[in-house]
Amino acid sequence: MSLYFGRVIFPKIAAKRDLPAARHASMVGIQTMDDLGVWCNYGQLHRDFKKMYVKGLWKKVLPEKEYNSIPWQKIEDCDASFLQDLFQRIAYRQGEMGKWLGESTPYMLGHFGIQESDWSNDGSTNYWGLGHPKHHANEDDGQVGVVLNCLYNRDPMCHGTVNFTRSGLPISVKKQIAEHFWGSGDAVDEIGDYKPTNEAKMRRLRWIICRKELHDMLGLCSWMAPWVVSPNKSENYIGDDDMEGKVYRALTGRNTTAKQLDDAGFRAFTLHRAYTMREMNEVNMRKNHDFYPGWIFKDAKDRPAFTKGTIRMDKDDIEKSFDIFFKLINWDPATGAPTEQAYKDINLEFVIPVMQKEGLIPGK
């Protein structure tokens, strides 16, 4: 994500599509950021800075002396050394800008008196909620991508969605593969030609989450995984759903099936949900955690949702997606919290007494 500096921090570079200048700025940015140990929150830092700059907000919120000390002209001159100044301020918490850009987005906005909705309703920020940006949401996988991004405390860093939907295969072939693995071709739509939600999509979402957690636990990179598609026409482009299992068995000698590994992934996901509920002291996660931004319901040409050519979502349809998903995994649909039976079903009985004691079992 550091390689986006040239295209984001310097608006003129992006406008002119000046590739050499973009490369130079990107390399200066990534090296400086790494040297100083600055994290960009998957590009959110870039976009936060840019919106504050383009909208003239830095001048409004910074003390005059600090504002005048910042070499703003270097941005207009596309001078990459501006990044060295910027990251020095962030790394050492110098001034108001350095301190608050070093915090997550909501803390920065709150400190400067800016409504979080100014970010979550503006698609250019990519801001999702709880301080994190979207990561392969409706632009790549419709309702599946939206619900996925809502369920985590940060961007889910999951490619089980996009590696399938943007595999390059025709939608007819993707639907055949979806039928093979998830029981219905309705589990996938063509990007930008989304249909209303259904159980098959949420069934695929459950599988995606299992694999995301599994990859985290096994230390496997999901940049190309999972491998449900194949480049081989002779195999009807159907991939190997047990690739992770084969790697695991080869390395450990344990005869663990793909289903057992998926079950382990889902246990991890459920345990993370329980832990988050305890940290928040909150049972109604659907209301107070599973946020989605307003910009997913907008279209530049005001095309309705489910119109070919738009990635615009429909709010009622997204709420229905949550209903379907939570029922599918035996969580309480009203609160999005695992039920007592849900913990029992996946051998997490030890969690129940703690959640009961803290009032975090829905309906109890």
C-alpha positions in Angstrom: 0.0 0.0 0.0 3.0 2.3 0.5 3.4 2.3 -3.3 0.2 4.5 -3.6 1.9 7.5 -2.1 2.7 9.0 -5.5 -0.9 8.7 -6.6 -2.5 9.9 -3.4 -0.4 12.4 -1.5 0.4 14.4 -4.6 -2.9 15.1 -6.5 -1.1 16.6 -9.5 0.8 13.3 -10.1 -2.4 11.4 -10.2 -4.1 14.0 -12.4 -1.3 14.0 -15.0 -0.7 10.3 -14.6 3.0 11.1 -14.3 4.4 7.5 -13.9 8.0 8.4 -13.3 7.1 11.0 -10.6 4.7 8.5 -9.0 7.4 5.8 -8.9 9.8 8.2 -7.3 7.4 9.4 -4.7 6.3 5.8 -4.0 9.8 4.6 -3.4 10.7 7.6 -1.2 7.4 7.1 0.7 7.8 3.3 1.3 11.5 3.5 2.4 10.9 6.4 4.7 7.8 4.8 6.2 9.5 1.5 6.8 12.6 3.2 8.3 10.5 5.1 10.8 8.1 2.2 11.6 5.0 4.0 10.4 1.9 1.9 9.5 -0.4 3.3 6.8 -3.5 1.3 7.8 -3.7 -0.2 4.3 -3.6 3.2 2.7 -6.1 4.9 5.0 -3.3 7.2 6.2 -2.8 8.4 2.6 -6.5 9.1 2.0 -7.0 10.8 5.4 -4.1 13.1 4.7 -5.3 13.8 1.2 -8.9 14.6 2.1 -7.7 17.0 4.9 -5.4 18.7 2.4 -7.7 18.9 -0.6 -10.7 20.2 1.5 -8.5 22.8 3.2 -9.1 21.2 6.6 -5.5 21.3 7.8 -5.5 25.0 7.7 -8.7 25.1 9.7 -7.6 22.7 12.5 -3.9 23.2 12.9 -2.3 26.0 15.0 -1.0 28.7 12.7 2.6 28.2 13.7 2.5 24.5 13.0 0.6 25.0 9.7 3.2 27.5 8.5 6.0 25.1 9.4 4.8 22.4 6.9 6.3 22.6 3.4 2.9 22.5 1.6 4.4 23.9 -1.6 6.3 20.6 -2.0 3.0 18.9 -2.6 2.1 21.2 -5.4 5.7 20.8 -6.8 5.4 17.0 -6.6 8.5 17.0 -4.5 8.8 13.6 -2.9 10.9 14.9 0.0 7.6 16.2 1.5 7.1 12.6 2.6 10.3 12.6 4.6 9.0 15.6 6.5 5.5 14.1 6.9 6.6 10.8 8.3 9.1 12.4 10.6 6.2 14.3 12.2 4.1 11.1 12.5 6.8 8.9 13.8 7.9 11.3 16.5 4.4 12.7 17.2 5.4 16.2 16.3 2.6 18.7 16.5 -1.1 18.2 16.1 -0.8 16.7 12.6 1.9 14.3 13.5 0.2 13.1 16.7 -3.3 12.6 15.3 -2.4 11.2 11.9 -0.6 8.6 14.0 -3.8 7.5 15.6 -6.7 5.7 13.8 -9.1 7.7 11.7 -12.0 8.1 14.3 -9.6 9.4 17.0 -8.2 12.0 14.5 -11.6 13.1 13.4 -12.9 13.2 16.9 -10.0 15.4 18.1 -10.5 17.9 15.3 -14.2 18.0 15.7 -15.0 16.4 12.3 -18.0 14.0 12.0 -17.0 10.4 11.1 -20.0 10.4 8.7 -18.0 12.9 6.6 -15.7 10.0 5.9 -18.1 7.1 5.9 -20.4 8.8 3.4 -17.5 9.7 1.0 -16.5 6.8 -1.2 -13.2 8.4 -2.1 -11.9 7.8 1.5 -12.5 4.0 1.3 -13.4 4.3 5.0 -15.5 1.5 6.3 -15.8 1.7 10.1 -14.1 1.1 13.5 -11.1 2.9 12.1 -10.4 0.7 9.1 -10.8 0.9 5.4 -12.7 -1.5 3.2 -10.9 -4.4 1.7 -12.5 -6.0 -1.3 -16.1 -5.1 -0.5 -19.1 -4.5 -2.8 -16.8 -3.4 -5.7 -15.5 -7.0 -5.8 -18.2 -9.3 -4.4 -21.5 -7.5 -3.7 -23.3 -8.5 -0.5 -20.6 -11.1 0.4 -17.9 -8.4 0.4 -20.1 -6.0 2.4 -21.0 -8.4 5.2 -17.4 -9.7 5.4 -16.0 -6.2 6.0 -18.6 -5.6 8.7 -17.7 -8.6 10.8 -14.1 -7.8 11.6 -12.5 -5.1 13.8 -10.2 -4.1 10.9 -10.1 -4.7 7.2 -10.4 -8.5 7.0 -7.4 -9.0 4.8 -9.2 -11.8 3.0 -8.9 -12.8 -0.7 -11.3 -15.7 -0.7 -13.8 -13.3 -2.3 -11.8 -11.4 -5.0 -9.6 -14.4 -6.1 -12.8 -16.1 -7.2 -14.9 -13.2 -8.6 -11.9 -11.6 -10.4 -10.4 -14.9 -11.6 -11.0 -13.9 -15.2 -13.4 -16.7 -15.9 -16.7 -16.0 -17.6 -19.6 -15.8 -15.2 -21.1 -19.0 -16.7 -18.0 -20.9 -15.6 -17.9 -19.2 -12.2 -21.5 -20.3 -11.6 -20.6 -23.9 -12.5 -17.7 -23.8 -10.0 -20.1 -22.2 -7.4 -22.5 -25.1 -8.0 -19.7 -27.6 -7.5 -18.4 -26.2 -4.2 -21.4 -24.3 -2.6 -24.4 -26.1 -4.1 -25.7 -23.3 -6.3 -24.7 -21.0 -9.1 -26.5 -18.3 -7.3 -23.6 -18.1 -4.9 -21.8 -15.7 -7.3 -22.8 -12.8 -9.5 -20.9 -11.0 -12.2 -19.1 -7.9 -10.8 -21.3 -4.9 -11.4 -24.3 -7.0 -12.2 -25.4 -8.0 -8.8 -28.7 -9.7 -8.0 -30.6 -9.7 -4.6 -29.1 -11.6 -1.8 -29.7 -15.3 -1.2 -28.6 -18.2 1.1 -26.1 -19.5 -1.4 -24.1 -16.3 -1.2 -24.0 -16.4 2.6 -23.0 -20.1 2.4 -20.0 -19.0 0.3 -19.3 -16.3 2.8 -19.1 -18.8 5.6 -16.6 -20.8 3.6 -14.6 -17.6 2.8 -14.4 -16.8 6.5 -13.3 -20.3 7.4 -10.4 -20.1 4.9 -9.5 -16.6 6.0 -9.0 -17.8 9.6 -7.3 -20.9 8.4 -4.8 -19.0 6.4 -4.0 -16.8 9.4 -3.5 -19.8 11.6 -1.4 -21.8 9.2 0.7 -18.8 8.0 -0.5 -19.2 4.4 -0.7 -16.2 2.2 -4.2 -15.6 0.7 -2.9 -13.5 -2.1 -3.7 -16.4 -4.4 -5.5 -18.7 -2.1 -8.0 -20.4 -1.8 -7.6 -22.4 -5.0 -11.1 -23.2 -6.1 -10.4 -22.2 -9.7 -7.8 -23.8 -12.0 -6.2 -22.5 -15.1 -6.8 -25.9 -16.8 -9.6 -26.1 -19.2 -9.3 -29.9 -19.1 -10.5 -29.8 -15.5 -13.4 -27.4 -16.3 -11.4 -24.7 -14.5 -12.4 -26.4 -11.2 -9.6 -26.0 -8.6 -8.5 -27.9 -5.6 -10.5 -27.1 -2.5 -8.2 -29.2 -0.4 -4.9 -27.5 -1.3 -4.4 -26.1 2.2 -5.1 -29.6 3.7 -2.5 -31.2 1.4 0.1 -28.7 2.5 -0.9 -29.1 6.2 -0.8 -32.9 6.0 2.6 -32.9 4.1 4.2 -30.7 6.7 2.7 -32.2 9.9 2.0 -35.8 9.1 -1.5 -35.3 10.6 -4.3 -36.9 8.7 -6.6 -33.8 9.0 -9.4 -33.4 6.5 -10.4 -30.2 4.7 -13.6 -30.1 6.7 -11.7 -30.4 10.0 -9.5 -27.5 9.0 -12.5 -25.4 8.0 -14.1 -26.2 11.4 -11.0 -25.0 13.1 -11.2 -21.8 11.1 -14.8 -21.3 12.1 -14.0 -21.9 15.8 -11.4 -19.2 15.6 -13.9 -16.8 14.0 -16.5 -17.5 16.7 -13.9 -17.2 19.5 -12.8 -13.9 18.1 -16.4 -12.7 18.1 -16.8 -13.7 21.7 -13.6 -12.0 22.7 -14.6 -8.8 20.9 -18.0 -8.8 22.7 -16.1 -9.1 26.0 -13.8 -6.2 25.1 -16.7 -4.1 24.1 -19.0 -5.4 26.9 -21.6 -5.6 24.2 -24.1 -8.3 23.2 -25.8 -6.4 20.3 -22.9 -6.6 17.9 -25.2 -6.1 14.9 -26.2 -2.6 16.1 -22.9 -1.5 17.7 -20.2 -3.3 15.8 -21.2 -4.5 12.3 -21.1 -1.0 10.7 -21.3 -0.4 7.0 -20.6 3.0 5.4 -23.2 5.2 3.6 -21.2 5.3 0.4 -22.0 1.8 -0.6 -25.6 3.0 -1.2 -24.6 5.7 -3.6 -23.9 5.7 -7.4 -22.4 8.6 -9.3 -25.0 8.3 -12.0 -27.8 7.5 -9.5 -28.4 4.1 -11.0 -30.6 1.9 -8.7 -29.1 -1.1 -6.9 -29.2 -4.4 -9.0 -28.8 -2.4 -12.2 -26.1 -3.7 -14.5 -23.1 -1.4 -14.4 -23.3 -0.3 -10.7 -21.9 -1.7 -7.5 -24.5 0.2 -5.5 -26.1 -1.8 -2.7 -29.6 -1.8 -1.3 -29.9 -1.2 2.5 -32.8 -3.6 3.0 -31.0 -6.3 1.0 -27.8 -5.9 3.1 -29.9 -6.2 6.3 -31.5 -9.3 4.8 -28.0 -10.7 4.1 -27.1 -10.4 7.8 -30.4 -12.1 8.7 -29.6 -15.0 6.4 -26.0 -15.3 7.5 -26.6 -15.3 11.2 -29.4 -17.9 10.9 -27.1 -20.0 8.7 -24.4 -20.1 11.4 -26.9 -20.4 14.3 -26.1 -17.0 15.8 -28.9 -14.7 17.1 -30.1 -12.7 14.0 -31.3 -9.8 16.2 -27.9 -9.2 17.9 -25.4 -11.0 15.7 -24.1 -12.8 18.8 -23.4 -16.5 19.0 -26.0 -18.5 20.9 -25.3 -21.0 23.6 -26.0 -23.8 21.2 -23.7 -22.2 18.6 -20.8 -22.6 21.0 -21.7 -26.2 21.8 -22.0 -27.1 18.1 -18.3 -26.3 17.6 -16.8 -27.5 20.8 -16.5 -24.1 22.5 -18.4 -25.1 25.6 -15.7 -23.5 27.8 -16.7 -20.1 26.5 -20.3 -20.4 27.7 -19.9 -19.9 31.5 -17.8 -16.7 30.9 -20.3 -15.3 28.5 -23.2 -16.1 30.7 -21.5 -14.5 33.7 -20.9 -11.3 31.7 -24.4 -11.2 30.3 -23.2 -11.8 26.7 -25.4 -14.7 25.7 -28.3 -13.4 23.6 -31.7 -13.8 25.2 -30.3 -14.6 28.6 
